[in-house]
């Protein structure tokens, strides 16, 4: 019911109940008081009247005259009976509503008889059936008796009785007045209660509406201060609370945005767990880690685990031991180092935070460093061994003829040149990777420039019966490049293409304009490169030929040098190949100038 949910209703009902209770108690007390008061006044009047009648009868020797005076004193509202003795008694004739009081009743009543026997005044209320007439047949009578001594010395009694209907009528009138006053009081109390409640609840309703607005996020909502009492102070406190909430929410939002920005900009992944191991917060690197795990599980998994088992085990150790733990795992070819620490709530562990670092590049660099040492050692060991062997043969005069000595000296010379090329390539590559490469830019026409480079390899191509040619999408192209460095790139790519192409194969150099730059393709129909070798083809000393044959197999540094030269020109180089179907190296050089 709205009545009980409303402050106005509760206040009105409480005040009305209190006033009604007070009025009820007051009405009962007043009615009792008025009833007793009227009865006492009636008793007093009847006693005085009976005493006068007794005195009149005592003073007059003429009994008839005395009775006449007595009846006059009794009047119409009361009825009297004068008893001289058991034989002589008289009733007042005036009141026709009241019948005569039987003498036998007086003699049988213990209280009334005391007037005759003990000479005492008696007052009594009693019901006398068949004494009244009309509607008052069973009404209550008030009887007062006083002793009587007549002029001739007889001892009798005077009884005056009167119906209490008059008292009851007076009481009924009093009740009506009291009930009217109570009704007026209740109406006024209701008006006052509603007025007071409205004055109290109007600001409360405004505060309730403002509280709903604050709950919806409008923290700048204000409550008007209408009074300066406790409700006004409550409104002031509410407004201060709203301002404080707005300040705190803004501060929390700023901290949240700052934390989100920090997390999203971190290079390391971050995952926050609750006590049950459920993921709460992640950042983009961590999401990439999780995506790699989901991809590795595949679509065939019935229930995809949210985390790898190694991470779950690490979380269990962190929560159980309450210590920092670390592990390393590999997903989709990438190496991740996971450092997990417990999160505390007061004194208990409420979860954990894991920091994931992608260590793939570091592990690759470590591997490259180890491979570099192994590759350099391998590349230098063979020519050094040959130099030592042939030089010892010359010293020991193993060669019998001058031709054999010249042949040994020729081998020593070739191997020294090979070592020189290897060392020079290493020095060049080191300078390039350190950013110390110097480019000498010149404007060249690409058509004659590339034709000249191709002519250098025509003899080798004819020797292997390979068709080496150039294809021009646009012959009139000139651009500013370092011709020596770009020639080094083309020489390396064409030499590799011829070296890995069988007889009757083709090697083609394709030149085309690409936006503001030039794209050059070196395409061959050779043996191709295995798919697993393609990501590492531009690494130092990496060879798809795992046998590492000497001779024309090269040092494994050419493509690494070519990549650095192209990138120094702000370009990029890539490779596409399929095993036994050929290989295409493509490099792009920007900022080409068109034909003048």
Secondary structure, 3 states (H helix, E strand, C coil): CHHHHCHHHHHHHHHHHHHHHHHHHHHHHHHHHHHHHHHHHHHHHHHHHHHHHHHHHHHCCCHHHHHHHHHHHHCCCCEEEEECCCCCEEECCCCCCECCCCHHHHHHCHHHHHHHHCCCCEEEEEECCCCECHHHCCCEEEEEEEEEECCCCCEEEEEEEEECHHHHHHHHHHHHHHHHHHHHHHHHHHHHHHHHHHHHHHHHHHHHHHHHHHHCCCCCCCCCCCCCCHHHHHHHHHHHHHHHHHHHHHHHHHHHHHHHHHHHHCCCEEEEEECCCCEEEECHHHHHHHHHHHHHHCCCCCCCCCCCHHHHHHHHHHHHHCCCEEEEEEECCEEEEEEEEEEEECCEEEEEEEEEEECHHHHHHHHHHHHHHHHHHHHHHHHHHHHHHHHHHHHCCCCCCHHHHHHHHHHHHHHHHHHHHHHHHHHHHHHHHCCCCCCCCEEEEHHHHHHHHHHHCHHHHHHCCCEEEEEECCCCEEEEECHHHHHHHHHHHHHHHHHCCCCCCEEEEEEEEECCEEEEEEEECCCCCCHHHHCCCCCCCCCCCCCCCCCCCCCCCHHHHHHHHHHHCCCEEEEEEECCCEEEEEEEECCCCECC
